[in-house]
Amino acid sequence: MVAAVVQLAIGIYQHGLEGIVDGVSIFLAIAIITFVTAGNNYVKEKQFQELQKKQDESTCLVIRAGIQSTISTEELVVGDLVIVSYGMTVPADVVLISSSGVSCDEGALTGEPDELKKFHVTDENYEYNPNPFMLRSTLCVSGEGRALVVAVGPHTLSGRADAILNIEAELTPLQMKLETIAN
């Protein structure tokens, strides 16, 4: 903005009214960039809200005894086969056994802003050390796959972290200091 004002003043001083072209061009460029950025942010916010709506659903597709059904995420047990797909919050700690273009946002747990690609292990890719693990409370941002439940509830990574945080939240500062000294 400062550059536009300076250019406008210099243009008018040097060339009269004909000198406003450069200053006005800079103002227009700033306005266009601002509106495009605001529009992109609006679209992304709408997409995020749609994902949040899907995330709030507390059911998931599971395959038990060869039968696919929709159950509450509270009913999941180790050994269930879960269908993970775009927009879904992973309901438990799972290992992918088949997948197609799966990416996960683990920012809720790790703070990492980038999506992480997830691959099931095959004879062809095991040498490349694929990452088949998806953690509870992470968001599947693309793809679809089938995953084996390996931990549920308080036994998941996020469940254990929650338990630690709740224990520390219940301790007074003096208790925490004494516990630190004891360890």
Contacts in CASP RR format, 6 or more apart in sequence:
PFRMAT RR
TARGET T0000
AUTHOR 0000-0000-0000
METHOD contacts of the structure
MODEL  1
MVAAVVQLAIGIYQHGLEGIVDGVSIFLAIAIITFVTAGNNYVKEKQFQE
LQKKQDESTCLVIRAGIQSTISTEELVVGDLVIVSYGMTVPADVVLISSS
GVSCDEGALTGEPDELKKFHVTDENYEYNPNPFMLRSTLCVSGEGRALVV
AVGPHTLSGRADAILNIEAELTPLQMKLETIAN
1 30 0 8 1.000
3 26 0 8 1.000
4 23 0 8 1.000
4 26 0 8 1.000
4 27 0 8 1.000
4 30 0 8 1.000
7 22 0 8 1.000
7 23 0 8 1.000
7 26 0 8 1.000
8 20 0 8 1.000
8 22 0 8 1.000
8 23 0 8 1.000
8 24 0 8 1.000
8 26 0 8 1.000
8 27 0 8 1.000
11 19 0 8 1.000
11 20 0 8 1.000
11 22 0 8 1.000
11 23 0 8 1.000
12 19 0 8 1.000
12 20 0 8 1.000
51 87 0 8 1.000
51 139 0 8 1.000
51 141 0 8 1.000
54 87 0 8 1.000
54 88 0 8 1.000
54 89 0 8 1.000
55 87 0 8 1.000
55 88 0 8 1.000
55 89 0 8 1.000
55 139 0 8 1.000
58 72 0 8 1.000
58 73 0 8 1.000
58 74 0 8 1.000
59 70 0 8 1.000
59 71 0 8 1.000
59 72 0 8 1.000
59 73 0 8 1.000
60 70 0 8 1.000
60 71 0 8 1.000
60 73 0 8 1.000
60 76 0 8 1.000
60 82 0 8 1.000
60 83 0 8 1.000
60 88 0 8 1.000
60 91 0 8 1.000
61 68 0 8 1.000
61 69 0 8 1.000
61 70 0 8 1.000
61 82 0 8 1.000
61 83 0 8 1.000
62 68 0 8 1.000
62 69 0 8 1.000
62 70 0 8 1.000
62 71 0 8 1.000
62 76 0 8 1.000
62 80 0 8 1.000
62 81 0 8 1.000
62 82 0 8 1.000
62 83 0 8 1.000
63 80 0 8 1.000
63 81 0 8 1.000
63 82 0 8 1.000
63 83 0 8 1.000
63 146 0 8 1.000
64 80 0 8 1.000
64 81 0 8 1.000
68 83 0 8 1.000
73 91 0 8 1.000
73 92 0 8 1.000
76 82 0 8 1.000
76 91 0 8 1.000
76 92 0 8 1.000
76 149 0 8 1.000
76 152 0 8 1.000
77 149 0 8 1.000
77 152 0 8 1.000
78 149 0 8 1.000
78 150 0 8 1.000
78 151 0 8 1.000
78 152 0 8 1.000
79 148 0 8 1.000
79 149 0 8 1.000
79 150 0 8 1.000
80 92 0 8 1.000
80 148 0 8 1.000
80 149 0 8 1.000
81 97 0 8 1.000
81 146 0 8 1.000
81 147 0 8 1.000
81 148 0 8 1.000
81 149 0 8 1.000
82 91 0 8 1.000
82 92 0 8 1.000
82 94 0 8 1.000
82 146 0 8 1.000
82 147 0 8 1.000
82 148 0 8 1.000
82 149 0 8 1.000
83 144 0 8 1.000
83 145 0 8 1.000
83 146 0 8 1.000
83 147 0 8 1.000
84 90 0 8 1.000
84 94 0 8 1.000
84 96 0 8 1.000
84 102 0 8 1.000
84 134 0 8 1.000
84 140 0 8 1.000
84 144 0 8 1.000
84 145 0 8 1.000
84 146 0 8 1.000
84 147 0 8 1.000
85 140 0 8 1.000
85 143 0 8 1.000
85 144 0 8 1.000
85 145 0 8 1.000
86 140 0 8 1.000
86 141 0 8 1.000
86 142 0 8 1.000
86 143 0 8 1.000
86 144 0 8 1.000
87 139 0 8 1.000
87 140 0 8 1.000
87 141 0 8 1.000
88 139 0 8 1.000
88 140 0 8 1.000
89 137 0 8 1.000
89 138 0 8 1.000
89 139 0 8 1.000
89 140 0 8 1.000
90 104 0 8 1.000
90 134 0 8 1.000
90 135 0 8 1.000
90 136 0 8 1.000
90 137 0 8 1.000
90 138 0 8 1.000
90 139 0 8 1.000
90 140 0 8 1.000
90 147 0 8 1.000
91 136 0 8 1.000
92 136 0 8 1.000
92 149 0 8 1.000
92 150 0 8 1.000
92 151 0 8 1.000
92 152 0 8 1.000
92 153 0 8 1.000
92 156 0 8 1.000
93 133 0 8 1.000
93 134 0 8 1.000
93 135 0 8 1.000
93 136 0 8 1.000
93 149 0 8 1.000
93 150 0 8 1.000
93 151 0 8 1.000
93 152 0 8 1.000
93 155 0 8 1.000
93 156 0 8 1.000
93 157 0 8 1.000
94 133 0 8 1.000
94 134 0 8 1.000
94 147 0 8 1.000
94 148 0 8 1.000
94 149 0 8 1.000
94 150 0 8 1.000
95 132 0 8 1.000
95 133 0 8 1.000
95 134 0 8 1.000
95 147 0 8 1.000
95 148 0 8 1.000
95 150 0 8 1.000
96 102 0 8 1.000
96 118 0 8 1.000
96 119 0 8 1.000
96 120 0 8 1.000
96 132 0 8 1.000
96 133 0 8 1.000
96 134 0 8 1.000
96 145 0 8 1.000
96 146 0 8 1.000
96 147 0 8 1.000
97 120 0 8 1.000
97 132 0 8 1.000
97 146 0 8 1.000
97 147 0 8 1.000
97 148 0 8 1.000
98 120 0 8 1.000
98 145 0 8 1.000
98 146 0 8 1.000
99 118 0 8 1.000
99 119 0 8 1.000
99 120 0 8 1.000
99 132 0 8 1.000
99 143 0 8 1.000
99 144 0 8 1.000
99 145 0 8 1.000
99 146 0 8 1.000
100 143 0 8 1.000
100 144 0 8 1.000
100 145 0 8 1.000
101 117 0 8 1.000
101 142 0 8 1.000
101 143 0 8 1.000
101 144 0 8 1.000
102 117 0 8 1.000
102 118 0 8 1.000
102 119 0 8 1.000
102 134 0 8 1.000
102 140 0 8 1.000
102 142 0 8 1.000
102 143 0 8 1.000
102 144 0 8 1.000
102 145 0 8 1.000
103 115 0 8 1.000
103 116 0 8 1.000
103 117 0 8 1.000
103 118 0 8 1.000
103 140 0 8 1.000
103 141 0 8 1.000
103 142 0 8 1.000
103 143 0 8 1.000
104 115 0 8 1.000
104 116 0 8 1.000
104 118 0 8 1.000
104 134 0 8 1.000
104 135 0 8 1.000
104 138 0 8 1.000
104 139 0 8 1.000
104 140 0 8 1.000
104 141 0 8 1.000
105 115 0 8 1.000
105 116 0 8 1.000
105 138 0 8 1.000
105 139 0 8 1.000
105 141 0 8 1.000
106 112 0 8 1.000
106 116 0 8 1.000
106 135 0 8 1.000
106 138 0 8 1.000
107 113 0 8 1.000
107 138 0 8 1.000
108 137 0 8 1.000
108 138 0 8 1.000
108 139 0 8 1.000
108 158 0 8 1.000
109 135 0 8 1.000
109 137 0 8 1.000
109 138 0 8 1.000
109 157 0 8 1.000
109 158 0 8 1.000
109 161 0 8 1.000
115 141 0 8 1.000
115 142 0 8 1.000
116 131 0 8 1.000
117 131 0 8 1.000
118 130 0 8 1.000
118 131 0 8 1.000
118 132 0 8 1.000
118 133 0 8 1.000
118 134 0 8 1.000
119 125 0 8 1.000
119 130 0 8 1.000
119 131 0 8 1.000
119 132 0 8 1.000
120 130 0 8 1.000
120 132 0 8 1.000
120 145 0 8 1.000
121 130 0 8 1.000
121 132 0 8 1.000
134 140 0 8 1.000
134 147 0 8 1.000
135 156 0 8 1.000
135 157 0 8 1.000
135 158 0 8 1.000
136 151 0 8 1.000
136 152 0 8 1.000
136 153 0 8 1.000
136 156 0 8 1.000
136 157 0 8 1.000
136 158 0 8 1.000
136 159 0 8 1.000
137 156 0 8 1.000
137 158 0 8 1.000
151 157 0 8 1.000
153 159 0 8 1.000
154 160 0 8 1.000
154 162 0 8 1.000
154 163 0 8 1.000
168 176 0 8 1.000
171 179 0 8 1.000
END
